[in-house]
Amino acid sequence: MTAALMPGGPVADAVFADLVPRIDALRAAGHTPGLATVLIGDDGPSARYVGMKMRKAEELGCHSPHVHLPADCTTEQAIEAVQQLNADPAVDAMLVQHPAPPQVDFDAVLMAVDPDKDVDGMHPTNVGRLALGIPGPVSCTPAGIEAILAHHGVPVAGRHVVVVGRGVTIGRPLSILLSQKRPTANAAVTLVHTGVDDWADYTREADILVAAAGVPGMIQPEHVRPGGVVVGAGVRYEGRRLLPDVDEACEAVAGWITPRVGGVGPTTIAMLFRNLVEAAERRTGGQAPA
């Protein structure tokens, strides 16, 4: 058996194809969507990530102001920068890049972000909205994973999804998202992590397995249900080398699998810009699609 690949590129392309006319409509009405980025310090991967977002914003015709704070910045200075962006009517959404230098209380900075401008969907208000099913910015990688499964015709409703990893960026919000009552969700979701001794007993029973632990090579072929669906969302970087949670040998066991490169990543970016456009539509009185 060789697994069918579920690339994220076509999913992202479909999302952007939907967003472009909406951005054009906003611009025609006199408002250019604005995505602000905040970088604290000089972390190389963070700077590259922020630069990529700025270039994509410009490509889409969006406004992309950038705030680069020095590495010796204080928490108070970072919060002041965020508050200025909160008050800026040209900014619809903002991204405060993580990690921050150790002297900066990143959680305090995140709490200072206006929840309606939280493009990552990570503010506690937005996590609460997700849990209650209230519309608002949704965590980008979980939303992208749901979109990948839907785009590739993978049935989710009524199926057993096992998420490995309880992180606040993927595991926890994804477990909530896929359990909600929607045609592309409505699953029975089990959340396990490295603190569960028998975690592999759960993964071997999963119709859909999502690896989001950030432990390179954690998921081996013997951990996958034959013919099941495997989504690799967890990675760790060593320099510029990407180390995924899912071993490539799992392709021989799974029925469907995301590729090592070009899987979840492109959809995460697409969902960030979807959050931006929806924020701009809300702020200008437009009605974002359900």
MISEVEX-758457 format. One record per atom (N, C-alpha, C): y, x, z. Coordinates in pm, whole numbers, plus 32768, in hexadecimal, padded with zeros to 4 digits. Each point is the difference from the previous one (the first is absolute). Layout:
// MISEVEX-758457
YXZ;...
END
This chain:
// MISEVEX-758457
7F8880558000;80787FAB8000;807C80578000;805F7FE37FA9;808280438001;806B7F968013;805180138067;80637F9A8023;80687FED7F92;802C7F847FEE;80717FE37FA9;80808026804A;805B80437FB9;807B802D8040;80677F8F8007;804D8001806B;806D7FA08014;8084804D800A;8037802D7F90;807D804C8005;80767FA9802B;805E80408043;80777FB6802B;806F7FFE7F9A;7FF980597F9C;806B80077F9D;801B7F7D7FB8;7F997FBE7FCA;80197F807FBB;80387F95805E;7FD98005807F;80347FA08062;809580188014;8024807F8013;808E80228011;80507FDA7F85;7FC980197F89;80467FDE7F85;801E7F6A7FFA;7FA07FAE802B;80147F6F7FFF;806D7FD78063;800380438074;80677FE18064;808A80247FC9;800C80767FC5;8082802A7FCB;802B7FA87F8A;7F9F7FD47FB0;80217FA77F90;803C7F7D8034;7FD47FD48074;80397F89803E;8089801C803C;8013807A8037;807C801F8046;8075801B7FA2;7FE5803B7F8C;806E80287FA7;805B7F8B7FDB;7FCC7F8D7FD3;805C7F927FE0;80487FC9807A;7FC280098074;80437FD2807A;8074805E8024;7FEA80837FEE;806C805F8017;80717FE97F9C;7FDB7FE97F83;80657FE47F99;80517F848023;7FBD7F9A8034;80467F848025;806080188072;7FD880508063;80588020806F;807A804E7FCF;7FE880617FA9;806F80507FCB;80607FA97FAD;7FC77FA47FB3;80537FA77FAF;80567FA58058;7FCD7FE18078;804B7FAC805D;806380518054;800580857FE7;806380528044;7FCD804E8076;7F7C80058013;7FCA804A8072;7F92805F7FD2;801480818016;7F9980647FE1;7FAD8019807E;7F7E7FE97FFD;7FAE80188077;8011808F8032;8011800F8083;80188083803A;7F9380298060;7FBF80717FE5;7F9A80398059;803580838038;802080018081;803080798041;7F8A804F8038;800A80847FFA;7F9A8057803A;8040805A8068;7FB88016806D;802F8057806B;7F98806C8018;8028807D7FF1;7FA780738017;803B80538070;7FAE801B8067;802D804F8072;7FB880877FFA;804C806B7FEC;7FC280847FF9;7FDA80267F72;7FAA80657FF6;7FE2803D7F7E;7F6A80087FE4;7FB47F9D802C;7F717FFD7FE4;7FEA7FEF7F69;7FB7805E7FC3;7FEF80017F70;7FBE7F837FC8;7F897FD88032;7FC17F867FCB;80577F858011;80497FF78071;80587F8D8015;80717FFF7F9A;803880767FE5;806D80087F9F;7FCF7FD87F75;7F86802A7FDC;7FC97FDA7F7D;7FE87F6A7FF8;7FCE7FC6806D;7FE57F708003;80827FB17FEF;80678029804B;80807FBB7FF7;803C80107F74;7FF580797FC9;803480177F79;7FBC7FA87F99;7F7D7FED800F;7FB57FAB7FA3;80347F708008;801A7FCF8078;80337F788010;808B7FF17FC1;805380678013;80877FFB7FC7;7FFB7FFE7F67;7FA780517FC7;7FF580037F6E;7FCD7F7B7FCA;7FA07FC28047;7FCC7F7F7FD3;806B7F95800B;804E8005806B;806D7F9F800F;8062800A7F8B;8024807B7FDD;805D80137F91;7FC37FD17F7D;7F7E801B7FED;7FBB7FD37F86;80057F697FF2;7FF77FB98071;80007F6E7FFE;808C7FC57FFC;806580568008;80897FCF7FFF;80337FD68088;7FC68039806B;80297FE08088;805C806C8037;804F7FDB8061;805A805B8048;7FAC80488069;80128085800E;7FAA804B805B;804E80668052;80507FD38061;8048805F8056;7F9F804D8059;8021807D801B;7FA88056804F;804D80408072;7FC480008077;803980418075;7FA0806F802B;802F807C7FFD;7FAE8072802A;803D803A807E;7FBB7FEC806F;802F80308082;7FC28088801F;804780568048;7FCC8087801B;7F887FFE805E;7FB4806D7FFF;7F8680098051;801E7FFB8095;807A80268029;80247FFB808E;80457F7E8026;7FF37F9E7FAB;803B7F7B8018;7FCA7FC48082;80537FB58045;7FD47FBA8079;7FD47F717FDD;7FBA7FC2805D;7FD97F757FEE;807C7FA87FEE;8067801B804D;807A7FB07FF9;8042800C7F77;800280777FC8;803B80137F7C;7FB07FB77F94;7F7B8003800D;7FAC7FBA7F9F;80167F698009;80097FCD807A;80187F718013;80887FD87FC7;806580568013;80857FE27FCA;7FFA7FF67F67;7FB5805A7FBF;7FF37FFC7F6E;7FBD7F7F7FD4;7F987FD58049;7FBA7F847FE0;805D7F888011;804F8000806B;805A7F908018;806B7FF57F93;802C80717FCB;80607FFC7F91;7FC27FC17F84;7F81801E7FE8;7FB97FC47F8E;7FE77F6C8018;7FE57FDB807C;7FF07F728022;807E7FB17FDA;8073803F8015;80807FBB7FEA;803080097F70;7FBC804F7FAE;802C80167F77;7FCE7F8E7FA6;80587FAE7FC8;7FD47F8F7FAE;7FBD802B7F7D;8011807E7FD8;7FC080307F86;7F6F802A8017;7FD68004807E;7F7780288023;7FAF7F848025;7F9B7FE47FB0;7FA77F8E801D;7F8A80288056;7FD5807E7FF4;7F8A802E8047;800C80968015;7FBB80308066;80068090801A;7F7780368028;7FF080817FE5;7F8780498023;802980758058;7FD18003807C;801580728058;7F7F80517FFD;800680777FC6;7F88804D7FE6;7FC4803A8080;7F7D7FF0800B;7FB28039806F;7FAF80737FC9;7FEC806E8048;80258017808C;80908031800F;80307FF4807C;808280358024;7FEB807B8058;80648057800E;7FF48071805C;7FDF7FD1808D;7FBF80558050;7FCC7FD38082;80687FCD8061;807D802E7FF5;80667FD2805E;80347F757FE0;7FDA7FCA7F8C;802E7F7C7FD6;7F977F978025;802B7F998047;7FA87F918025;7FF77FA27F86;7F9980147FAE;7FF77FB37F84;7FF47F6B801B;7FB77FDA8069;7FF17F72801E;80877FC1801F;805680498046;80857FCB801F;80527FF17F81;7FF1805E7FA4;80477FF87F80;7FCE7F887FB0;7F7B7FEE7FFC;7FC77F8E7FB9;80307F7C803B;80087FF98084;802E7F858040;80917FE07FDE;804D80667FD9;808D7FE97FDF;80117FC57F74;7F9780077FAD;80097FCB7F78;80067F678005;805B7FC67FB2;80037F6F7FEF;7F797FD47FC7;7FB57FAA8044;7F7B7FDA7FCE;80007FCC7F71;806C7FBE7FD7;80077FCB7F79;8018806E7F98;80268078802E;801280727FA7;7F8E8066800D;7F997FDE8046;7F8E8059801A;7FA17FFD7F88;8012805D7FA2;7FB37FFA7F84;7F6D80218014;7FDE8046806D;7F758023801C;7FB37F928048;80497F9B8032;7FBC7F96804C;7FC880318084;803B8067803B;7FC9803E8078;804A7FDB8080;80747FBF7FF4;804A7FD88078;7FAC7F9B804E;800180068087;7FB17FA1804E;801A7F6E7FDC;80797FDF7FDA;801E7F777FD6;7FAD7FDB7F86;7FF3805B7FA2;7FB67FE27F86;7F6980018017;7FD18055805A;7F727FFC8025;7FE27F798042;805E7FD18052;7FF07F7C803D;80037F907F9A;805A800A7F9D;80037F9D7F95;7F7B7FFC7FB6;7FC880777FE6;7F7F80067FBC;7F947FBA8052;7FFE801C8081;7F997FC58057;800D7F688005;807A7FCD7FF7;80177F708008;80017FBC7F77;7FF6804E7F95;80047FC67F7A;808A7FD67FD4;8067803E8039;808B7FE27FDD;802C80607F92;803F7FCF7F94;802A80597F94;805C80708030;7FED80747FC6;805180748021;7FC5807B7FBE;804080748010;7FC9807A7FC5;7F73801D8036;7FA2801B7FA5;7F75801A8025;7FE380947FEE;7FB38039805B;7FDA808C7FF7;7FCB801F7F73;8032806C7FC5;7FEF80167F71;7F7080217FD8;7FBE805A8049;7F7880237FD8;7F9F7F8B8011;80027FB78071;7FAB7F898008;80197F9B7F90;807F7FE67FE0;801E7FA27F93;7FCA80357F7D;800780837FEC;7FCB803B7F87;7F697FF67FF7;7FBC800E806F;7F6E7FF38001;7FD77F727FDC;80437F9D803A;7FE27F757FDD;80157FEA7F6A;806C803B7FC9;801E7FEF7F72;7F9680427FA8;7FCE80748029;7F9780457FB4;7F837FA97FF8;7FD67FCB8071;7F877FAC8003;80137F857FA8;80747FC28008;801A7F887FAF;800380227F6B;8044806C7FDE;800F80257F73;7F79801E7FBF;7FA8803E804A;7F7D80267FC8;7F957F958015;802B7F8B802C;7FA47F8F800A;7F98800C806C;801F8049806A;7FA1800F8070;80107F89805E;7F997FAF8013;800B7F8F805C;80148031808F;80617FC78043;801D8025808B;7FE67F8B805E;80257F877FD7;7FF37F8A8057;7F6F7FEF802D;7FEF7FF78082;7F7B7FEA8039;7FAA807C800B;802E80717FCA;7FB2807A8004;801B804D8081;7FA6805F801C;800F80548078;804780817FD9;807A80108032;804E80797FEA;7FF98055807F;7FDE807F7FF1;8003805D8071;806C80687FE4;805F8009805B;806D80607FF6;7FE5806F8066;7FFA807B7FD0;7FEA80728058;808880438016;80337FF7807A;80838036801F;805C7F948037;8040801D806F;80547F9B8043;809480257FFD;802680567FA2;808B802D7FFA;80607F907FE2;807F80168025;80667F987FF1;80307FF37F70;7FE580637FAB;802E7FF77F76;7F9B7FBC7FA4;7F7E800A8022;7F9B7FC57FA8;7F9F7FA7804C;7FB180398058;7F907FB8803B;80227F7E8045;805D8006805E;80207F87804C;80417F947FAB;806A80227FB2;803A7F947FAE;7FA07FCD7F94;7FAA80567FC9;7FA27FD37F9A;7F9C7F9D803A;7FD48019807A;7F9F7FA4803E;803C7F748010;80837FFB801D;80447F7E800B;80117FC17F76;802D80527FA1;80207FCE7F7A;7F877FC17FBD;7F8D80458005;7F8A7FCF7FB9;7FB97F8D8047;80267FE6807C;7FC57F8E8047;80507F817FEC;8078800A7FC5;80557F8A7FF0;7FC87FA37F94;80277F82800B;7FC87F9A7FA7;804D7FFD7F7C;7FD180527FA3;803580057F78;7F8A801A7FA3;80097FD97F80;7F9180167FA3;7FD880927FF3;8061805D8010;7FE2808E7FF3;7FE180428086;7FED7FAF8068;7FDF80358084;7F947FA7803E;801C7FC98079;7FA47FA0803F;7F76803B801B;7FFF80818027;7F8180468019;7FE080028095;7F81801F801D;7FD780238088;80168097800D;805A80298058;8029808C8008;7FD3803E8083;7FC080747FF6;7FDA80508073;804E80827FFB;80428022806E;804E807C8009;7FB88061805D;7FD880737FCA;7FC080688052;804F80827FF1;7FDA80638051;804C807D8000;7FA7806F8038;803780788008;7FB080738029;7FD57FF88093;803B7FA6804D;7FD57FEF808A;7F887FA4800F;7FD07FC97F90;7F8A7FA98002;7F8780547FD8;7FA38015805E;7F8F805B7FE7;7FAB7FD37F89;7FEB7F7E7FF3;7FA67FCD7F97;804D7FC67F8B;8073803C7FDD;80557FC87F96;7FB57FF37F7C;7FA1805A7FE5;7FB77FFC7F81;7FA77F857FF6;7FD67FC88072;7FB07F857FFB;80517F8F7FC3;808380028018;80587F997FC8;801A80197F6B;801C807E7FDD;8023801B7F74;7F8B7FE37FA2;7F868017802F;7F8B7FE97FAA;7FEA7F6B7FE5;80417FA9804E;7FF27F707FED;80787FC47FB6;805F80547FD9;807E7FCD7FC7;7FF07FDC7F6C;80327F8A7FDD;80107FE07F72;806F80557FC4;806B80128050;807380527FD8;801F80618071;7FFD80807FE2;801A80688063;808480447FDE;805B80018060;808180447FED;800780748062;800A80787FCA;800880788054;809280268013;802E7FFC807C;808D801B801D;800E804C8083;7FA3805F8018;80008048807F;804A80857FF8;801480347F86;803E80827FF4;7FA58072802B;7F7E7FEC7FF1;7F9C80678023;7FB880287F7F;801F80757FCA;7FC680277F7E;7F677FFC7FFF;7FCA7FBF7F97;7F707FFC7FEE;7FB47FAA8064;80467FAD8049;7FBF7FAF8068;7F997FA17FC5;80227FC27F8F;7FA77F9D7FC2;7FA680477F9B;7F8080028020;7F99803D7FAB;7FAB7F917FC2;7FAF80217F9B;7FB17F987FBE;7FAC7FAC805F;7FCA803E806A;7FAB7FB6805D;804D7F9C8055;808580037FF8;80527FA2804D;80297F867FAE;7FD77FFC7F80;802D7F987FA4;7F8D7FA27FDF;801E7F807FFF;7F9D7F9D7FD6;7FEA800C7F68;7F85800E7FD2;7FE7800C7F6F;803D7F8B7FB3;805080227F9B;80427F9A7FB0;80807FCA803C;802680308076;80787FCF8042;807F80397FC4;80717FD18034;808480297FD2;803980658063;8034806F7FCD;803880688056;808F801D7FD6;805B7FF6805F;808D801F7FE9;802480788057;8028806C7FC0;80298077804A;809680018016;80297FE4807A;80907FFA801F;802C8071805B;7FA3803E8047;8023806A805D;7FF680887FBF;806680528014;800080897FCC;8041805C8066;7FE4807E7FF0;80468068804C;8025806E7F9E;8072803E8018;802D806B7FA8;7FF380878046;7FCC80637FB7;8004808C8029;805580487F99;807F80178022;805E80307F9C;80157F927F9A;7FE3801E7F81;80097F9B7F97;7F777FC97FDD;7F9B80288047;7F777FD47FE4;7FE47F7C8048;7FD57F9E7FB2;7FE57F7B8036;7F6D7FF48025;7FE57FDB807E;7F777FF28032;7FE77F6E8026;7FB47FB77FB0;7FEB7F70801A;7F927FE68067;80077F89803C;7F997FD5805E;7F797FEA7FBC;80037FD57F81;7F857FD87FBA;7FCD80737FAB;7F86802B801C;7FC1806A7FB1;7FE47FCD7F73;801380577F9C;7FED7FD87F76;7F717FD17FE4;7F9E802F804F;7F747FDA7FEB;7FE97F6B8017;805F7FBC8042;7FF27F708018;80017FB07F7E;8031803C7F94;80017FBA7F7F;7F737FDE7FD1;7F9F804C802F;7F757FE87FD6;7FC17F8A8048;80407FCE8069;7FC77F948051;80517F7F7FF0;8084800C7FFC;80577F8B7FFB;7FF87FBA7F79;80277F808002;800B7FB47F83;808A800E7FC3;806780068056;808B80137FD7;803F80638061;805980547FCF;803F80648056;808880267FC7;805F801C8058;808180337FD1;7FF280937FDF;804580307F98;7FF6808E7FDE;804580578068;7FD8807D8005;8039805E8060;809680117FE9;802980077F83;808E80097FDB;80227F867FAB;80717FC0801F;80297F8B7FB3;7FC27F7F8031;7FD87FFE807E;7FC67F87803A;806A7FB08049;800380108084;805C7FB28053;8091802E7FF2;801580827FE4;808780387FFD;80627FB57FA7;7FE07FE87F81;80607FBC7FA9;80257F74802F;7FA07FBA803E;801F7F78802C;80588001807D;7FF380678053;8057800C8074;809280097FD4;801980537F9B;8088800F7FCC;80327F7C7FC5;7FAA7FBE7FB4;80277F827FC2;80257F988069;7FB37FF9806C;801C7F9D8068;807F8020804C;80228080800B;807E8024803F;80757FC77FAF;7FF6800C7F7B;806D7FCA7FAD;7FFC7F677FFA;7F8A7FC68010;7FFC7F6F800A;80497FD2807E;7FEB80488070;80497FDF807A;8097800E7FEC;802880677FB6;808E80147FE5;803A7F8A7FB2;7FBF7FDA7F94;80347F957FAB;80037F7C804D;7F987FE4804C;80007F85804F;806F80008067;801C8075803C;806F80098060;80857FE47FBB;801180367F88;807C7FE97FB5;800E7F6D7FDB;7F927FC27FDA;80047F717FDD;80217FAB807A;7FC980238072;80207FB4807A;809380108024;803380787FF6;808B8019802A;80657FC47FA2;7FDB7FEB7F82;805D7FC67F9F;7FEA7F6D7FEB;7FA67FC68050;7FE87F717FF4;7F977FDC7F9A;7FC380667FC1;7F947FE57FA3;7F817FDC804B;7FA47FC57FBE;7F827FD5803E;7F91805C7FCE;7FCC80568056;7F9280577FDA;7F837FAE7FEE;7FAD80207F9D;7F847FB77FEB;7FA380088078;7FB07F998016;7FA18003806F;7F9380647FE2;
END
